[in-house]
Amino acid sequence: MIRVLVVGVGAMGFAHAKACASFPDVEIVGLVARDFQKWPEVTAFFADAPLFSDIGSALINSKPDAVIISSYTDTHADYTIQAMEAGADVFVEKPLATTIKDAGRVIASARRTGQKLVVGFILRHHAMWKKFVELAKTLGKPLKATITSNQHSVGEAWQLHKNILSGGLSPIVDCGVHHADLMVQLTGGEVSDINAYGQKAFPDLNVENLTNMVINYSDGSQLYFESGFGPTINPNDIAVRKITGPNGFVLIGDENNVIHNDDIHQFPENTYQKSIENQQKHFLNVIKNDIDLEEHFEAVALSMATVLVAEDVMKNG
């Protein structure tokens, strides 16, 4: 039985916890949150799980084999290191850290302690995105990737986005790290040039909520990425997810499909939920079978460095 502690019980933390708990050899031995009154659905679902207000006491009292961390980004590095030093393997949501130095510190801690560290690049476990990458690899070089991820939000959803922004990182990092990782898979990730731009829709925001970046790679490929949060985003905005190359194009359509030149590959509506389950299955498999993660660490480091440099370019030129 693998004893799992869950740190952070918001939407993603709850989803990861439910997915992990669905496996018969997993026991949820504790939940960590600052205020459980905000999460009655979570405490009802895990009615027998002990509740903790801080990770330190949770690690001491629950004695977990593994920890799922889905708290705010500015806690990821310290919490992950704390858990690994306590002898636990860790699944941590992206982004891994708020600085390149802290991302390196976490990876170094994983190597030193020998604990498993899996970072939540969910698109690597999403059947539709996996097909997208597979087909993009047939297009030749150079590649031109255009990805937009603009999220209209009002009310509670906008408050959630403001909470994300309060950590000091824009959507370039929070969302863009997925697509920097996409380009690592397609190009190897060696960057030749970065440009990034952003603006605040409201002056009281900690950081820009409307952003875009252009990443040029050493093989001639390019990523254009655009992402924004908030009420000024068009609620009918249609996401663009397209890659072109010498041998044609591939895109993700708006009806759970991947279109590759003249071919259409259809996927079921529950593909995203399945990807959450697949990701936790992968985490448990890494633990049980002692899978080497050096390639994963390299991809994480490249992706994090790319978007954090882009963030710096946006803010400081």
C-alpha positions as CSV (number, residue, x, y, z in Angstrom):
1,M,0.0,0.0,0.0
2,I,1.4,3.4,-1.0
3,R,0.6,6.1,1.6
4,V,-0.2,9.4,-0.1
5,L,-0.3,12.9,1.4
6,V,-2.1,15.6,-0.6
7,V,-0.9,19.2,-0.3
8,G,-3.3,21.7,-1.8
9,V,-6.9,20.7,-2.3
10,G,-8.1,23.2,-4.9
11,A,-9.4,22.0,-8.3
12,M,-6.2,20.4,-9.5
13,G,-5.3,19.0,-6.1
14,F,-8.7,17.4,-5.6
15,A,-8.6,16.0,-9.2
16,H,-5.1,14.5,-8.6
17,A,-6.1,13.1,-5.2
18,K,-9.3,11.4,-6.6
19,A,-7.3,9.9,-9.5
20,C,-4.6,8.6,-7.2
21,A,-7.1,7.2,-4.7
22,S,-8.9,5.3,-7.5
23,F,-6.0,2.8,-7.5
24,P,-6.4,-0.1,-5.1
25,D,-2.9,0.1,-3.7
26,V,-3.2,3.7,-2.6
27,E,-4.3,5.1,0.7
28,I,-4.8,8.9,1.2
29,V,-3.3,9.5,4.6
30,G,-3.8,13.2,4.9
31,L,-4.9,16.5,3.3
32,V,-3.1,19.8,3.7
33,A,-4.9,23.2,3.2
34,R,-4.9,26.6,4.9
35,D,-8.7,26.7,5.3
36,F,-10.7,23.5,4.9
37,Q,-14.0,25.5,5.2
38,K,-13.5,26.5,1.6
39,W,-13.4,22.9,0.5
40,P,-16.4,21.0,1.9
41,E,-16.7,18.7,-1.2
42,V,-13.1,17.6,-0.7
43,T,-13.4,16.8,3.0
44,A,-16.7,15.0,2.4
45,F,-15.1,12.9,-0.4
46,F,-12.1,12.0,1.8
47,A,-14.1,11.8,5.1
48,D,-11.6,9.6,6.8
49,A,-8.4,11.5,5.9
50,P,-6.7,13.5,8.6
51,L,-6.7,17.3,8.0
52,F,-3.5,19.4,8.5
53,S,-2.9,23.1,8.2
54,D,0.8,22.9,7.4
55,I,3.0,20.5,5.5
56,G,5.5,20.1,8.3
57,S,3.1,18.5,10.8
58,A,1.5,16.6,8.0
59,L,4.8,14.9,7.1
60,I,5.6,14.1,10.7
61,N,2.2,12.7,11.5
62,S,1.0,11.0,8.3
63,K,4.4,9.4,7.4
64,P,3.6,9.3,3.7
65,D,5.4,7.3,1.0
66,A,4.4,9.9,-1.6
67,V,3.2,13.5,-1.7
68,I,1.0,15.2,-4.3
69,I,1.7,19.0,-4.2
70,S,-0.8,21.3,-5.9
71,S,-0.5,24.4,-3.7
72,Y,0.4,27.9,-5.0
73,T,3.4,28.0,-7.3
74,D,5.5,30.1,-4.8
75,T,5.4,27.1,-2.4
76,H,6.3,24.4,-4.8
77,A,10.0,24.4,-4.5
78,D,10.2,24.5,-0.6
79,Y,7.4,22.0,-0.1
80,T,8.8,19.6,-2.7
81,I,12.3,19.7,-1.1
82,Q,10.8,19.3,2.4
83,A,8.8,16.3,1.3
84,M,11.8,14.6,-0.4
85,E,14.0,15.2,2.6
86,A,11.3,13.5,4.7
87,G,11.7,10.4,2.6
88,A,8.7,10.8,0.3
89,D,8.5,10.7,-3.5
90,V,6.8,13.7,-5.0
91,F,4.3,14.6,-7.7
92,V,4.3,18.4,-8.0
93,E,2.1,20.5,-10.3
94,K,3.8,22.8,-12.8
95,P,5.4,25.2,-12.7
96,L,8.1,23.6,-10.6
97,A,9.3,26.9,-9.1
98,T,9.2,30.7,-9.6
99,T,12.9,31.0,-10.4
100,I,15.5,29.1,-12.4
101,K,17.7,28.8,-9.3
102,D,14.8,27.3,-7.3
103,A,14.0,24.8,-10.1
104,G,17.6,23.7,-10.1
105,R,17.6,23.4,-6.3
106,V,14.6,21.1,-6.4
107,I,16.1,18.8,-9.1
108,A,19.4,18.8,-7.2
109,S,17.5,17.7,-4.1
110,A,15.8,14.9,-6.0
111,R,19.2,13.6,-7.2
112,R,20.7,13.9,-3.7
113,T,17.9,12.2,-1.8
114,G,17.2,9.6,-4.5
115,Q,13.5,10.3,-4.1
116,K,11.3,10.3,-7.2
117,L,10.2,13.7,-8.6
118,V,7.5,14.0,-11.2
119,V,6.4,17.4,-12.5
120,G,2.8,17.7,-13.8
121,F,3.2,18.1,-17.5
122,I,-0.3,16.7,-18.1
123,L,-0.2,17.1,-21.9
124,R,2.4,14.3,-22.0
125,H,-0.4,12.0,-20.7
126,H,-3.3,13.5,-22.8
127,A,-4.1,11.2,-25.7
128,M,-5.1,14.0,-28.0
129,W,-1.9,16.0,-27.3
130,K,0.2,12.9,-27.6
131,K,-1.2,12.3,-31.1
132,F,-0.6,16.0,-31.9
133,V,3.1,15.7,-31.0
134,E,3.4,12.3,-32.8
135,L,2.1,13.8,-36.0
136,A,4.1,17.1,-35.7
137,K,7.2,15.0,-35.7
138,T,6.4,13.8,-39.3
139,L,6.2,17.4,-40.6
140,G,9.9,18.0,-41.1
141,K,11.9,21.0,-40.1
142,P,11.6,23.9,-39.4
143,L,8.3,23.9,-37.5
144,K,6.0,26.9,-36.9
145,A,3.9,26.3,-33.8
146,T,1.0,28.7,-32.9
147,I,-0.7,28.1,-29.6
148,T,-3.2,30.4,-27.9
149,S,-4.7,29.8,-24.5
150,N,-6.9,32.7,-23.5
151,Q,-9.2,32.1,-20.5
152,H,-12.2,34.3,-19.9
153,S,-13.0,34.5,-16.2
154,V,-15.3,36.4,-14.0
155,G,-16.4,36.0,-10.3
156,E,-14.9,33.1,-8.5
157,A,-12.9,32.0,-11.6
158,W,-11.4,35.5,-12.0
159,Q,-10.5,35.4,-8.3
160,L,-8.7,32.1,-8.8
161,H,-6.8,33.6,-11.7
162,K,-5.9,36.6,-9.6
163,N,-4.6,34.2,-6.9
164,I,-2.3,32.6,-9.5
165,L,-1.1,36.0,-10.6
166,S,-0.5,37.1,-7.0
167,G,2.5,34.7,-7.0
168,G,4.3,37.1,-9.3
169,L,4.2,35.0,-12.5
170,S,2.2,35.7,-15.6
171,P,0.4,33.2,-17.9
172,I,3.6,32.9,-19.9
173,V,4.9,30.7,-17.1
174,D,1.7,29.2,-15.7
175,C,0.4,28.1,-19.1
176,G,3.4,28.6,-21.3
177,V,5.5,25.9,-19.6
178,H,3.3,23.2,-21.2
179,H,4.1,24.5,-24.6
180,A,7.7,25.1,-24.0
181,D,7.8,21.4,-23.1
182,L,6.0,20.6,-26.3
183,M,8.8,22.3,-28.2
184,V,11.4,20.4,-26.2
185,Q,9.8,17.2,-27.5
186,L,9.8,18.5,-31.1
187,T,13.1,20.4,-31.3
188,G,15.3,19.4,-28.4
189,G,14.6,22.7,-26.8
190,E,17.8,24.6,-27.7
191,V,16.7,28.3,-27.8
192,S,18.3,30.9,-30.0
193,D,16.1,33.9,-29.2
194,I,13.2,35.0,-27.0
195,N,10.8,37.9,-27.2
196,A,7.9,38.4,-24.9
197,Y,5.3,41.1,-24.2
198,G,2.5,41.7,-21.7
199,Q,0.1,44.2,-20.2
200,K,-2.1,44.5,-17.1
201,A,-5.8,44.9,-17.8
202,F,-6.1,46.3,-14.3
203,P,-3.5,48.4,-12.4
204,D,-3.9,46.5,-9.1
205,L,-2.6,43.2,-10.6
206,N,0.8,42.0,-9.4
207,V,1.8,40.9,-12.9
208,E,0.7,41.1,-16.5
209,N,-2.4,39.1,-17.2
210,L,-2.4,39.4,-21.0
211,T,0.8,38.0,-22.5
212,N,2.5,36.6,-25.6
213,M,5.9,35.2,-26.4
214,V,7.9,34.2,-29.5
215,I,10.6,31.6,-29.0
216,N,13.0,30.8,-31.8
217,Y,15.0,27.5,-31.8
218,S,18.4,26.6,-33.1
219,D,16.9,24.3,-35.7
220,G,14.9,27.2,-37.2
221,S,11.6,26.3,-35.6
222,Q,9.5,28.8,-33.8
223,L,6.8,28.9,-31.1
224,Y,4.3,31.7,-31.0
225,F,2.3,31.5,-27.7
226,E,-0.4,33.8,-26.5
227,S,-2.2,33.5,-23.1
228,G,-4.4,35.7,-20.9
229,F,-6.6,35.5,-17.9
230,G,-9.6,37.6,-16.9
231,P,-12.9,39.3,-17.7
232,T,-11.5,41.3,-20.7
233,I,-10.9,38.1,-22.6
234,N,-13.5,37.3,-25.3
235,P,-15.6,34.5,-23.8
236,N,-16.0,33.1,-27.3
237,D,-12.3,33.1,-28.0
238,I,-11.3,29.9,-29.9
239,A,-8.0,28.4,-29.0
240,V,-5.5,27.9,-31.8
241,R,-3.2,24.9,-31.6
242,K,-1.5,24.4,-34.9
243,I,1.9,23.3,-36.2
244,T,3.1,23.6,-39.7
245,G,6.2,22.2,-41.4
246,P,7.5,21.3,-44.9
247,N,5.2,18.2,-44.9
248,G,2.0,19.9,-44.1
249,F,0.2,20.8,-40.8
250,V,-1.4,19.3,-37.7
251,L,-3.9,21.0,-35.5
252,I,-6.2,20.3,-32.5
253,G,-9.8,21.0,-33.5
254,D,-12.6,22.3,-31.3
255,E,-14.5,19.0,-31.4
256,N,-12.0,16.7,-29.6
257,N,-10.1,15.9,-32.8
258,V,-6.6,16.2,-34.3
259,I,-6.5,17.1,-37.9
260,H,-3.4,16.1,-39.9
261,N,-3.5,17.3,-43.5
262,D,-6.4,15.3,-44.9
263,D,-6.9,12.9,-41.9
264,I,-9.0,13.5,-38.8
265,H,-8.4,11.6,-35.5
266,Q,-11.3,11.7,-33.1
267,F,-11.1,11.4,-29.3
268,P,-13.7,10.8,-26.7
269,E,-15.1,13.7,-24.6
270,N,-13.6,12.4,-21.4
271,T,-10.0,12.5,-22.7
272,Y,-8.9,15.3,-20.3
273,Q,-10.2,13.4,-17.2
274,K,-8.4,10.3,-18.5
275,S,-5.2,12.3,-18.8
276,I,-5.4,13.1,-15.0
277,E,-5.7,9.4,-14.3
278,N,-2.9,8.5,-16.7
279,Q,-0.6,11.0,-15.0
280,Q,-1.2,9.6,-11.5
281,K,-0.8,6.1,-12.9
282,H,2.6,7.2,-14.4
283,F,3.6,8.6,-11.0
284,L,2.8,5.4,-9.2
285,N,4.5,3.4,-11.9
286,V,7.7,5.5,-11.5
287,I,7.7,4.7,-7.8
288,K,6.9,1.0,-8.1
289,N,9.4,0.2,-10.9
290,D,12.2,2.6,-9.9
291,I,12.1,4.4,-13.3
292,D,15.0,6.7,-14.0
293,L,13.9,10.3,-14.4
294,E,17.0,12.1,-15.7
295,E,15.4,12.7,-19.1
296,H,12.3,14.1,-17.3
297,F,14.5,16.4,-15.2
298,E,16.3,17.7,-18.4
299,A,12.9,18.5,-20.1
300,V,11.6,20.2,-16.9
301,A,14.8,22.3,-16.6
302,L,14.7,23.4,-20.3
303,S,11.0,24.2,-20.2
304,M,11.2,26.1,-17.0
305,A,14.3,28.1,-18.1
306,T,12.6,29.0,-21.4
307,V,9.5,30.5,-19.8
308,L,11.2,32.1,-16.9
309,V,13.6,33.9,-19.2
310,A,10.6,34.9,-21.4
311,E,9.0,36.3,-18.2
312,D,12.1,38.3,-17.5
313,V,12.2,39.6,-21.0
314,M,8.6,40.7,-20.8
315,K,9.1,42.6,-17.5
316,N,12.6,44.0,-18.1
317,G,13.2,43.9,-21.8
